[in-house]
């Protein structure tokens, strides 16, 4: 079955071009042109991905993103923003967008971002090996890849697809330092280092959700000049995992 994508974009020409390029890649695309119609579609039909413009008539993109995230189930969101909407872009990511693309953009870049998100979601949904299914505990943090759940101090923490994949990668290799380039390749599927700032912004939001004091993190650590790692002191893995795993 083809991946179903909902595009919420009020510029009719851009929306049609997006549909044309995505359909040529084999995706099933539905268009809506305002936030209210977009919300109605999400509530009435199942979708695998939403491409969401930031500025929309009716319900704007940030509010629509927030409303979608308040619902059960998880749908990845790729947000489209204009070049000058830096603050709104950050807010959009904070309320649950998985990625963003700045207008004007190339449709080659758009389809690459879509493929990366779809691959990531498929990978999260089809892991079957014992190592990947094992529950990981780091102090009061509990990550269950099979159920795609995260909690700390007994409190459930809602992560975006990207945030969950970053944390999952770090917990599978505790103590290993990942450079920004490695994280871009492993999590986003990008090989271009010009997106390194995206890693930093996602790490900042991940810490704001996980850490007791995000300004002085004790879980996701920065190795200055190198990258990021998971603090491996006190890590405990469940007996579901195979013994002998020490890293990649």
C-alpha positions as CSV (number, residue, x, y, z in Angstrom):
1,X,0.0,0.0,0.0
2,X,1.3,3.4,-1.0
3,X,2.4,5.8,1.8
4,X,-0.4,8.3,2.4
5,X,0.7,12.0,2.6
6,X,-1.5,14.9,3.6
7,X,-0.3,18.3,2.2
8,X,-1.7,21.4,4.0
9,X,-0.6,24.3,1.8
10,X,-2.6,27.4,0.9
11,X,-0.5,28.3,-2.1
12,X,-2.3,26.3,-4.8
13,X,0.6,26.3,-7.3
14,X,3.1,25.1,-4.7
15,X,0.6,22.5,-3.4
16,X,0.1,21.1,-6.9
17,X,3.8,20.9,-7.6
18,X,4.4,19.1,-4.3
19,X,1.7,16.6,-5.2
20,X,3.1,16.1,-8.7
21,X,6.6,15.4,-7.4
22,X,5.5,13.1,-4.6
23,X,3.1,11.2,-6.8
24,X,5.9,10.6,-9.2
25,X,7.7,8.9,-6.3
26,X,4.8,6.6,-5.7
27,X,3.1,8.4,-2.8
28,X,-0.6,8.8,-2.4
29,X,-1.1,12.5,-1.9
30,X,-4.1,14.5,-0.6
31,X,-4.2,18.3,-0.7
32,X,-6.0,20.7,1.6
33,X,-5.5,24.5,1.6
34,X,-6.4,25.7,5.1
35,X,-5.8,24.6,8.6
36,X,-9.4,23.7,9.4
37,X,-9.7,21.4,6.4
38,X,-6.4,19.9,7.3
39,X,-7.6,19.1,10.8
40,X,-10.7,17.5,9.5
41,X,-8.7,15.3,7.2
42,X,-6.4,14.2,10.0
43,X,-9.5,13.4,12.2
44,X,-11.3,11.4,9.5
45,X,-8.5,9.6,7.5
46,X,-5.3,7.8,8.4
47,X,-2.1,9.4,7.1
48,X,1.5,8.3,7.2
49,X,3.0,11.8,6.9
50,X,1.8,15.4,7.0
51,X,3.5,18.3,5.1
52,X,2.3,21.4,6.8
53,X,2.8,25.0,5.9
54,X,3.4,27.4,8.8
55,X,1.2,30.2,7.6
56,X,-2.4,29.1,6.8
57,X,-5.8,30.6,6.8
58,X,-8.1,29.4,9.6
59,X,-6.0,27.4,12.0
60,X,-2.3,28.2,11.5
61,X,0.4,25.7,11.1
62,X,1.7,25.9,14.7
63,X,-1.7,25.5,16.2
64,X,-2.6,22.7,13.8
65,X,0.6,20.9,14.7
66,X,-0.2,21.2,18.4
67,X,-3.8,19.8,17.9
68,X,-2.4,16.9,15.9
69,X,0.1,16.1,18.6
70,X,-2.7,16.1,21.2
71,X,-4.4,13.2,19.4
72,X,-3.7,9.5,19.9
73,X,-1.3,7.9,17.5
74,X,1.7,9.5,16.0
75,X,1.9,11.1,12.5
76,X,5.3,12.6,11.4
77,X,5.1,16.3,10.4
78,X,7.3,18.1,8.0
79,X,6.8,21.8,8.4
80,X,7.3,24.3,5.6
81,X,8.4,27.8,6.7
82,X,9.5,31.0,5.0
83,X,13.1,32.2,5.2
84,X,12.3,34.9,7.8
85,X,10.2,32.8,10.2
86,X,13.0,31.7,12.5
87,X,11.1,32.2,15.7
88,X,8.0,30.5,14.4
89,X,10.0,27.7,13.0
90,X,11.5,27.0,16.4
91,X,8.1,27.1,18.0
92,X,6.8,24.7,15.4
93,X,9.6,22.2,16.2
94,X,8.9,22.6,19.9
95,X,5.2,21.8,19.5
96,X,6.0,18.6,17.7
97,X,7.1,19.0,14.0
98,X,9.7,16.4,13.1
99,X,11.5,18.4,10.5
100,X,11.3,21.7,8.6
101,X,12.1,22.9,5.1
102,X,12.6,26.6,4.4
103,X,10.9,28.2,1.4
104,X,12.0,28.6,-1.4
105,X,13.1,24.9,-1.5
106,X,13.9,22.5,-4.3
107,X,11.5,19.7,-4.9
108,X,14.4,17.3,-5.0
109,X,15.2,18.4,-1.4
110,X,11.5,18.0,-0.4
111,X,11.3,14.4,-1.8
112,X,14.6,13.6,-0.1
113,X,13.3,14.8,3.3
114,X,10.1,12.8,2.8
115,X,11.9,9.6,2.0
116,X,14.2,10.1,5.0
117,X,11.2,10.5,7.3
118,X,9.3,7.5,5.8
119,X,12.4,5.3,6.2
120,X,12.9,6.4,9.8
121,X,9.2,5.6,10.7
122,X,9.4,2.3,9.0
123,X,12.6,1.4,10.8
124,X,11.1,2.3,14.2
125,X,8.0,0.2,13.4
126,X,9.7,-3.0,12.1
127,X,12.6,-3.6,14.5
128,X,12.5,-7.3,15.5
129,X,16.0,-8.1,16.8
130,X,16.4,-8.8,20.6
131,X,18.9,-6.0,20.9
132,X,16.6,-3.4,19.5
133,X,13.6,-4.6,21.5
134,X,15.4,-4.5,24.9
135,X,14.2,-2.0,27.4
136,X,17.0,0.4,28.5
137,X,17.2,2.1,31.8
138,X,19.5,5.0,32.5
139,X,18.9,6.1,36.1
140,X,15.3,7.2,36.2
141,X,15.0,7.1,32.4
142,X,13.2,4.2,30.8
143,X,13.1,3.7,27.0
144,X,11.1,0.9,25.4
145,X,11.8,0.8,21.7
146,X,9.1,-1.9,21.1
147,X,6.4,0.3,22.4
148,X,8.1,3.5,21.4
149,X,7.7,4.9,24.9
150,X,10.0,7.0,27.1
151,X,9.5,8.0,30.7
152,X,11.6,9.5,33.5
153,X,10.8,9.5,37.2
154,X,7.6,7.7,36.2
155,X,6.5,10.5,34.0
156,X,5.7,9.8,30.4
157,X,7.7,11.9,27.9
158,X,6.3,12.6,24.4
159,X,9.0,12.8,21.8
160,X,8.9,13.5,18.1
161,X,10.1,10.8,15.7
162,X,13.5,12.4,15.4
163,X,13.9,13.0,19.1
164,X,13.0,9.4,19.8
165,X,15.4,8.1,17.2
166,X,18.2,10.2,18.5
167,X,17.7,8.9,22.1
168,X,17.3,5.4,20.8
169,X,20.6,5.6,18.9
170,X,22.4,7.0,22.0
171,X,21.0,4.4,24.3
172,X,22.0,1.6,22.0
173,X,25.6,2.8,22.2
174,X,26.0,4.4,25.7
175,X,29.2,6.3,26.2
176,X,29.9,6.5,22.4
177,X,30.4,10.0,21.1
178,X,28.4,10.8,17.9
179,X,29.5,13.7,15.8
180,X,26.9,15.9,14.2
181,X,27.8,14.4,10.9
182,X,27.2,10.9,12.2
183,X,23.9,11.9,13.7
184,X,22.8,13.5,10.5
185,X,23.6,10.4,8.6
186,X,22.1,7.9,11.1
187,X,18.9,9.8,12.0
188,X,18.1,12.1,9.1
189,X,19.9,10.2,6.3
190,X,21.7,13.4,5.3
191,X,25.3,13.6,4.2
192,X,25.5,17.4,3.9
193,X,27.0,19.0,7.0
194,X,25.3,22.3,6.3
195,X,22.3,20.9,8.4
196,X,24.4,20.5,11.5
197,X,22.4,23.3,13.2
198,X,19.4,21.0,13.0
199,X,21.1,18.5,15.3
200,X,21.8,21.1,17.9
201,X,18.2,22.4,17.9
202,X,16.9,18.8,18.3
203,X,19.3,18.1,21.1
204,X,18.3,21.3,22.9
205,X,14.6,20.3,22.7
206,X,15.4,16.7,23.7
207,X,17.2,18.0,26.8
208,X,14.4,20.3,27.7
209,X,12.1,17.2,27.9
210,X,14.5,14.8,29.5
211,X,16.8,16.7,31.9
212,X,15.9,18.0,35.3
213,X,18.1,21.0,34.6
214,X,18.6,21.3,30.8
215,X,21.3,24.0,31.2
216,X,23.4,21.4,33.2
217,X,22.4,18.1,31.6
218,X,23.4,14.8,33.3
219,X,22.0,12.4,30.7
220,X,22.7,13.7,27.1
221,X,26.1,15.2,27.3
222,X,28.0,17.5,25.0
223,X,31.6,16.5,24.1
224,X,32.9,19.9,23.1
225,X,34.4,20.0,19.6
226,X,33.2,16.5,18.9
227,X,29.5,15.8,19.4
228,X,27.1,14.2,21.8
229,X,26.9,11.1,23.9
230,X,24.7,9.4,26.4
231,X,26.1,9.3,30.0
232,X,27.0,5.7,30.5
233,X,27.4,5.8,34.2
234,X,24.8,3.5,35.9
235,X,23.2,2.2,32.7
236,X,21.2,-0.9,33.0
237,X,19.9,-3.1,30.2
238,X,17.0,-5.5,30.5
239,X,17.6,-9.3,30.1
240,X,15.7,-9.1,26.8
241,X,18.9,-8.0,25.2
242,X,21.7,-10.2,23.9
243,X,24.8,-10.3,26.1
244,X,28.0,-9.1,24.6
245,X,26.9,-6.0,22.8
246,X,29.5,-3.3,23.4
247,X,28.9,-0.9,20.5
248,X,28.4,-0.5,16.8
